[in-house]
Amino acid sequence: MSPLDLTIHFFLQLALILMASRVVGLLAARFGQPQVVAEMITGVCLGPSLLGHWMPDLSAFLFPAESRKVLMPASQLGLALYMFIVGMEFRVDQVRSHLRCAASVSLAGMLAPFVLGGLLGAWMHARGGLFGAGTSPFGAVIFTGASMCITAFPMLARIIHFKGLSGTTMGTVAIGAGAIDDAAAWSLLAVVMASMSGDVAHAVSNLSLAALYLLLCFALIRPALARWARSIEASGDLTDSQYAFLLSLMCLGAWWTDRIELHAVFGAFIMGACMPRGLVSRRLIERTQPLSVALLLPLFFTYSGLNTKLGLLGQGSLWGWALAVLLAAIAGKGLACWGAARLSGLPNREALGIGILMNARGLMELIIINIGLQRGVIGPELFAMFAIMAVVTTLMASPLFERCVGRMQNGQLMER
């Protein structure tokens, strides 16, 4: 396809993805699932696991391989914009009020799944065929451990909002612990990427540059924007030029963290956390959220679904490995976070809710395994196993939460 043909075809893909996501969303809502879960399912259905398997000619027409050159950057823009919004909605003051519990849950949610995942990674590497040819046993252990540690941070924010848990102890501890866990998991991923080239110093350099970016954002950019916001508050609105400037800051942050191999989502999130609260953040969210959530984010799930080939797990032994991955993920994350929350003094009902919420992998898991597949760390079979784990742990979050914890009504958690 020529560049012009790819552009024209992109609009057909976009229309199909949006319509399919909304149809599946209507069905998912009947089972208490948020729209984001429906978009994950839609992505898998539009990929080779379902559409490509049953209608290969139609699939090849709708999603030719070269079209991913357009689909991929559009999906990354959606991710960055969404994480920018999550950063603006992230309440540091609320996390600080539950810092001890959030830190305990985060530590348990990293150590237990990392150990289980690391052991599983070493075992799978010894079996052979599931990791890339250039992946060392050390890289396999770290990557599998990091994949188990990951929490669906942006998806967690959407589920918490969907459940009406924003501002509650349960929601605040979960979002705080999720943020810490994901930052640690991405740091581990940087080490894996560096180990592929045998350059550990490169990983240390990248992590140092990430720390410098964090310092720059909170020590210089955030105070400067806070002073600038006073004039915006006085005028009563955010102009188009001011909106464009703030989006350009988000793009610069995303570019920088992507350049240092920590992925664009973290740069966008940190820049969002630096945005002034009040009128500025409200206007930014109002103008950005419909574009990112309704239009661009579903593209990422489809892009990931195109890489998910469940047919590769035809052998019984591979499905056994997939089950082992799923069980290790649930035991290492959900049970460990529940136990840590209980030991921190939270009631069993709230601790159970935190464990269930933290167990969802969703979006961030799909990001990390897509990077692993693109960089040759893992093979397509292991990618499919992790994709199954991401979908199942996210699917089970909403119904399990309502069955074991309850649902929110009028700001109160109601028992079932």
C-alpha positions as CSV (number, residue, x, y, z in Angstrom):
1,M,0.0,0.0,0.0
2,S,1.1,3.6,-0.7
3,P,1.2,6.1,2.1
4,L,-2.1,7.6,0.7
5,D,-3.8,4.2,0.6
6,L,-2.7,3.5,4.2
7,T,-4.2,6.8,5.3
8,I,-7.5,6.1,3.5
9,H,-7.6,2.5,4.9
10,F,-6.9,3.8,8.4
11,F,-10.3,5.6,8.5
12,L,-12.0,2.3,7.6
13,Q,-10.1,0.5,10.4
14,L,-11.0,3.3,12.9
15,A,-14.7,3.1,12.0
16,L,-14.7,-0.7,12.5
17,I,-12.8,-0.6,15.8
18,L,-15.0,2.1,17.3
19,M,-18.3,0.4,16.3
20,A,-17.2,-3.0,17.4
21,S,-15.9,-1.7,20.7
22,R,-19.3,0.0,21.5
23,V,-21.3,-3.1,20.5
24,V,-19.1,-5.3,22.7
25,G,-19.4,-2.6,25.4
26,L,-23.2,-2.8,25.5
27,L,-22.9,-6.6,26.0
28,A,-20.2,-6.2,28.6
29,A,-22.2,-3.7,30.6
30,R,-24.9,-6.4,31.1
31,F,-22.3,-8.4,33.1
32,G,-21.0,-5.4,35.1
33,Q,-17.9,-4.9,33.0
34,P,-16.6,-1.4,32.2
35,Q,-16.1,-0.2,28.7
36,V,-12.3,-0.6,28.9
37,V,-12.7,-4.4,29.4
38,A,-14.9,-4.5,26.4
39,E,-12.2,-2.8,24.3
40,M,-9.7,-5.4,25.4
41,I,-12.0,-8.2,24.3
42,T,-12.7,-6.4,21.0
43,G,-9.0,-6.2,20.3
44,V,-8.6,-9.9,20.7
45,C,-11.7,-10.6,18.6
46,L,-10.5,-8.5,15.7
47,G,-7.1,-10.2,15.7
48,P,-5.9,-13.5,14.3
49,S,-7.4,-15.4,17.3
50,L,-11.0,-14.9,16.1
51,L,-11.6,-12.8,13.0
52,G,-8.3,-13.9,11.4
53,H,-9.0,-17.6,12.2
54,W,-12.6,-17.7,10.9
55,M,-12.4,-15.1,8.2
56,P,-8.8,-14.9,7.1
57,D,-9.4,-13.1,3.8
58,L,-11.6,-10.4,5.4
59,S,-9.0,-10.0,8.2
60,A,-6.2,-9.6,5.7
61,F,-8.2,-7.0,3.9
62,L,-9.1,-5.0,7.0
63,F,-5.8,-5.3,8.8
64,P,-2.9,-5.8,6.3
65,A,0.5,-6.0,7.9
66,E,1.7,-2.6,6.5
67,S,-1.3,-0.8,8.1
68,R,0.3,-1.2,11.5
69,K,2.7,1.6,10.5
70,V,-0.3,4.0,10.9
71,L,-2.2,2.1,13.7
72,M,0.8,1.9,16.0
73,P,1.6,5.6,16.4
74,A,-2.1,6.5,16.7
75,S,-2.5,4.0,19.5
76,Q,0.6,5.3,21.3
77,L,-0.8,8.9,21.1
78,G,-4.0,7.6,22.7
79,L,-2.0,5.9,25.5
80,A,0.0,9.1,26.2
81,L,-3.1,11.3,26.3
82,Y,-4.9,9.0,28.6
83,M,-1.9,8.8,31.0
84,F,-1.7,12.6,30.9
85,I,-5.3,12.6,32.2
86,V,-4.6,10.0,34.8
87,G,-1.7,12.1,36.1
88,M,-3.9,15.1,36.4
89,E,-6.5,13.1,38.4
90,F,-3.8,11.6,40.6
91,R,-4.3,13.0,44.1
92,V,-0.9,13.0,45.9
93,D,-2.5,14.3,49.1
94,Q,-4.8,11.3,49.2
95,V,-2.0,8.9,48.7
96,R,0.1,10.6,51.4
97,S,-2.7,10.2,53.8
98,H,-2.5,6.4,53.3
99,L,1.2,6.2,52.5
100,R,2.1,3.4,55.0
101,C,-0.7,1.1,53.7
102,A,0.0,2.0,50.0
103,A,3.7,1.3,50.5
104,S,3.0,-2.0,52.2
105,V,0.6,-3.2,49.5
106,S,3.0,-2.0,46.8
107,L,5.9,-3.9,48.4
108,A,3.9,-7.1,48.7
109,G,2.5,-6.6,45.2
110,M,6.1,-6.5,43.8
111,L,8.0,-9.0,45.8
112,A,5.6,-12.0,45.7
113,P,4.7,-11.9,42.0
114,F,8.3,-11.1,41.1
115,V,9.6,-14.2,42.9
116,L,6.9,-16.5,41.5
117,G,7.3,-14.9,38.0
118,G,11.1,-15.2,38.2
119,L,11.0,-18.9,39.1
120,L,8.5,-19.5,36.3
121,G,10.6,-17.5,33.8
122,A,13.7,-19.5,34.7
123,W,11.7,-22.8,34.2
124,M,10.3,-21.7,30.9
125,H,13.7,-20.5,29.6
126,A,15.2,-23.9,30.4
127,R,12.4,-25.5,28.4
128,G,13.4,-23.4,25.4
129,G,11.3,-21.8,22.6
130,L,9.3,-19.4,24.6
131,F,11.8,-16.5,24.8
132,G,13.7,-14.8,22.0
133,A,17.0,-16.3,20.9
134,G,19.0,-13.4,22.4
135,T,17.3,-13.5,25.8
136,S,19.6,-14.7,28.6
137,P,18.3,-16.7,31.7
138,F,18.8,-13.5,33.7
139,G,16.7,-11.5,31.2
140,A,14.0,-14.2,31.2
141,V,13.7,-14.1,35.0
142,I,13.6,-10.3,35.2
143,F,11.1,-9.9,32.3
144,T,8.7,-12.5,33.6
145,G,9.0,-11.1,37.2
146,A,8.3,-7.6,35.9
147,S,5.3,-8.8,33.9
148,M,3.9,-10.4,37.0
149,C,4.5,-7.3,39.0
150,I,2.7,-4.9,36.7
151,T,-0.7,-3.5,37.7
152,A,-3.2,-2.1,35.2
153,F,-2.5,1.5,36.5
154,P,-4.5,3.5,33.9
155,M,-7.2,0.7,33.7
156,L,-7.2,0.6,37.5
157,A,-8.0,4.3,37.5
158,R,-10.9,3.7,35.1
159,I,-12.3,0.8,37.1
160,I,-12.0,2.8,40.3
161,H,-13.9,5.7,38.7
162,F,-16.4,3.3,37.2
163,K,-17.0,1.7,40.6
164,G,-17.4,5.1,42.4
165,L,-14.3,4.4,44.5
166,S,-12.4,7.7,43.8
167,G,-11.3,9.3,47.1
168,T,-12.1,6.2,49.2
169,T,-9.4,4.5,51.3
170,M,-9.7,1.4,49.0
171,G,-9.4,3.4,45.8
172,T,-6.6,5.6,47.1
173,V,-4.5,2.8,48.4
174,A,-4.9,0.8,45.2
175,I,-4.0,3.7,42.9
176,G,-1.0,4.6,45.0
177,A,0.3,1.1,45.2
178,G,-0.4,0.6,41.5
179,A,1.6,3.7,40.6
180,I,4.6,2.5,42.7
181,D,4.4,-1.0,41.3
182,D,4.3,0.0,37.7
183,A,7.2,2.4,38.1
184,A,9.3,-0.4,39.6
185,A,8.2,-2.8,36.9
186,W,9.2,-0.4,34.1
187,S,12.6,0.1,35.8
188,L,13.0,-3.7,35.7
189,L,12.0,-3.7,32.0
190,A,14.8,-1.1,31.3
191,V,17.3,-3.5,32.8
192,V,16.0,-6.3,30.6
193,M,16.3,-4.2,27.5
194,A,19.8,-3.3,28.5
195,S,20.7,-6.9,29.1
196,M,19.7,-7.7,25.5
197,S,22.7,-5.7,24.4
198,G,24.9,-6.6,27.3
199,D,25.2,-3.0,28.4
200,V,24.1,-2.7,32.0
201,A,25.7,0.8,32.2
202,H,23.1,1.8,29.6
203,A,20.3,0.8,31.8
204,V,21.8,2.7,34.8
205,S,22.2,5.8,32.6
206,N,18.5,5.6,31.5
207,L,17.2,5.3,35.0
208,S,19.4,8.2,36.1
209,L,17.9,10.3,33.2
210,A,14.4,9.3,34.3
211,A,15.2,10.5,37.9
212,L,16.5,13.8,36.4
213,Y,13.3,14.2,34.4
214,L,11.2,13.6,37.6
215,L,13.3,16.2,39.5
216,L,13.0,18.7,36.6
217,C,9.2,18.3,36.5
218,F,8.4,18.7,40.1
219,A,11.2,21.1,41.1
220,L,10.9,23.5,38.1
221,I,8.0,22.9,35.8
222,R,5.3,22.3,38.4
223,P,6.0,25.5,40.4
224,A,6.3,27.6,37.2
225,L,3.0,26.3,35.9
226,A,1.3,27.0,39.2
227,R,2.4,30.6,39.0
228,W,1.2,30.8,35.4
229,A,-2.2,29.3,36.3
230,R,-3.1,32.3,38.5
231,S,-3.5,34.4,35.4
232,I,-5.5,31.7,33.7
233,E,-7.8,31.4,36.7
234,A,-8.2,35.2,36.7
235,S,-9.3,35.2,33.0
236,G,-11.8,32.4,33.7
237,D,-10.9,30.0,30.8
238,L,-8.1,28.2,29.0
239,T,-7.4,29.5,25.5
240,D,-6.6,27.4,22.5
241,S,-3.0,28.6,22.6
242,Q,-2.6,27.7,26.3
243,Y,-4.1,24.3,25.7
244,A,-1.8,23.6,22.8
245,F,1.2,24.7,24.9
246,L,0.3,22.3,27.7
247,L,-0.2,19.5,25.3
248,S,3.2,20.2,23.8
249,L,4.7,19.7,27.3
250,M,3.0,16.4,27.5
251,C,4.4,15.4,24.2
252,L,7.9,16.4,25.2
253,G,7.6,14.4,28.4
254,A,6.4,11.3,26.5
255,W,9.2,11.7,23.9
256,W,11.9,11.9,26.6
257,T,10.8,8.8,28.6
258,D,10.3,6.9,25.3
259,R,13.8,8.0,24.2
260,I,15.3,6.7,27.4
261,E,13.4,3.4,27.0
262,L,10.9,3.8,29.9
263,H,8.0,4.3,27.5
264,A,6.0,7.4,26.6
265,V,3.2,6.7,29.1
266,F,5.4,7.5,32.1
267,G,6.5,10.9,30.7
268,A,2.9,11.8,30.0
269,F,1.8,10.7,33.4
270,I,4.4,12.7,35.3
271,M,3.7,15.8,33.2
272,G,0.0,15.3,34.0
273,A,0.8,15.2,37.7
274,C,2.6,18.5,37.3
275,M,-0.4,20.3,35.8
276,P,-2.0,23.0,38.1
277,R,-5.1,21.8,39.8
278,G,-8.3,23.8,39.5
279,L,-9.5,25.4,36.4
280,V,-6.5,24.4,34.3
281,S,-6.7,20.7,35.0
282,R,-10.6,20.7,34.7
283,R,-10.4,22.3,31.2
284,L,-7.6,20.0,30.1
285,I,-9.5,16.9,31.1
286,E,-12.8,18.2,29.6
287,R,-11.1,18.8,26.2
288,T,-8.7,15.8,26.1
289,Q,-10.6,12.9,27.7
290,P,-13.3,12.4,24.9
291,L,-10.6,12.3,22.2
292,S,-8.3,9.9,24.1
293,V,-10.8,7.5,25.7
294,A,-13.5,7.3,23.0
295,L,-11.4,7.7,19.8
296,L,-7.7,6.8,20.3
297,L,-7.4,4.3,23.2
298,P,-9.5,1.5,21.5
299,L,-6.8,1.6,18.8
300,F,-4.2,0.3,21.2
301,F,-6.3,-2.7,22.2
302,T,-6.8,-3.6,18.6
303,Y,-3.1,-3.2,17.8
304,S,-2.3,-5.5,20.7
305,G,-5.1,-8.0,19.7
306,L,-3.4,-8.2,16.2
307,N,-0.3,-9.6,18.0
308,T,-2.3,-12.1,20.0
309,K,-2.4,-15.5,18.4
310,L,-4.1,-18.0,20.7
311,G,-3.9,-20.6,18.0
312,L,-0.2,-20.9,18.7
313,L,-1.1,-22.6,22.0
314,G,-2.5,-25.7,20.3
315,Q,-0.3,-28.0,22.2
316,G,-1.6,-29.2,25.6
317,S,1.7,-28.4,27.3
318,L,1.5,-24.8,26.2
319,W,-1.9,-24.4,27.6
320,G,-0.5,-25.8,30.8
321,W,2.2,-23.1,30.8
322,A,-0.6,-20.5,30.2
323,L,-2.5,-21.8,33.2
324,A,0.7,-21.7,35.3
325,V,1.2,-18.1,34.3
326,L,-2.3,-17.2,35.3
327,L,-2.2,-18.9,38.7
328,A,1.2,-17.4,39.5
329,A,-0.2,-13.9,38.6
330,I,-3.3,-14.3,40.8
331,A,-1.5,-15.8,43.8
332,G,1.4,-13.4,43.6
333,K,-0.5,-10.2,43.2
334,G,-4.1,-10.6,44.5
335,L,-3.4,-12.7,47.5
336,A,-0.2,-10.9,48.5
337,C,-1.8,-7.4,48.3
338,W,-4.8,-8.6,50.3
339,G,-2.5,-10.0,53.0
340,A,-0.4,-6.8,53.1
341,A,-3.5,-4.6,53.4
342,R,-4.8,-6.7,56.3
343,L,-1.5,-6.5,58.1
344,S,-1.6,-2.7,57.6
345,G,-4.8,-2.6,59.7
346,L,-7.5,-2.3,57.0
347,P,-10.7,-4.2,57.5
348,N,-11.0,-7.5,55.7
349,R,-13.6,-6.2,53.2
350,E,-11.4,-3.2,52.2
351,A,-8.3,-5.4,52.1
352,L,-10.0,-7.9,49.9
353,G,-11.2,-5.1,47.5
354,I,-7.6,-3.8,47.2
355,G,-6.3,-7.3,46.4
356,I,-8.9,-7.8,43.7
357,L,-8.3,-4.3,42.2
358,M,-4.5,-4.7,42.2
359,N,-4.8,-8.1,40.5
360,A,-6.0,-6.6,37.3
361,R,-3.2,-6.3,34.7
362,G,-5.0,-5.0,31.6
363,L,-3.5,-2.1,29.7
364,M,0.0,-2.0,31.2
365,E,0.5,-5.7,30.8
366,L,-0.4,-5.4,27.2
367,I,2.1,-2.5,26.8
368,I,5.0,-4.4,28.5
369,I,4.5,-7.6,26.5
370,N,4.1,-5.7,23.2
371,I,7.5,-4.1,23.9
372,G,8.9,-7.5,24.8
373,L,7.7,-9.0,21.5
374,Q,8.9,-6.0,19.4
375,R,12.3,-6.1,21.0
376,G,12.7,-9.9,20.7
377,V,12.6,-10.7,24.4
378,I,9.7,-13.1,24.2
379,G,8.2,-15.2,21.4
380,P,4.6,-15.1,20.1
381,E,3.6,-18.1,22.2
382,L,4.6,-16.5,25.5
383,F,3.0,-13.3,24.3
384,A,-0.3,-15.1,23.9
385,M,0.0,-16.6,27.4
386,F,0.6,-13.2,29.0
387,A,-2.2,-11.7,26.9
388,I,-4.6,-14.3,28.3
389,M,-3.5,-13.6,31.8
390,A,-4.0,-9.8,31.2
391,V,-7.5,-10.3,29.9
392,V,-8.6,-12.9,32.5
393,T,-7.3,-11.0,35.5
394,T,-9.0,-7.8,34.3
395,L,-12.2,-9.6,33.4
396,M,-12.5,-11.1,36.9
397,A,-12.0,-7.8,38.7
398,S,-15.5,-6.3,38.4
399,P,-17.6,-9.4,39.1
400,L,-15.3,-10.7,41.9
401,F,-15.3,-7.2,43.5
402,E,-19.1,-7.1,43.6
403,R,-19.4,-10.6,44.8
404,C,-16.8,-10.4,47.6
405,V,-16.9,-6.8,48.5
406,G,-20.1,-5.1,47.3
407,R,-21.0,-2.1,45.1
408,M,-21.0,1.6,45.6
409,Q,-24.4,3.4,46.0
410,N,-24.7,7.1,46.9
411,G,-21.1,7.2,47.9
412,Q,-21.4,4.2,50.3
413,L,-20.1,0.7,49.8
414,M,-23.1,-1.7,49.9
415,E,-22.7,-5.3,50.9
416,R,-24.1,-8.0,48.6
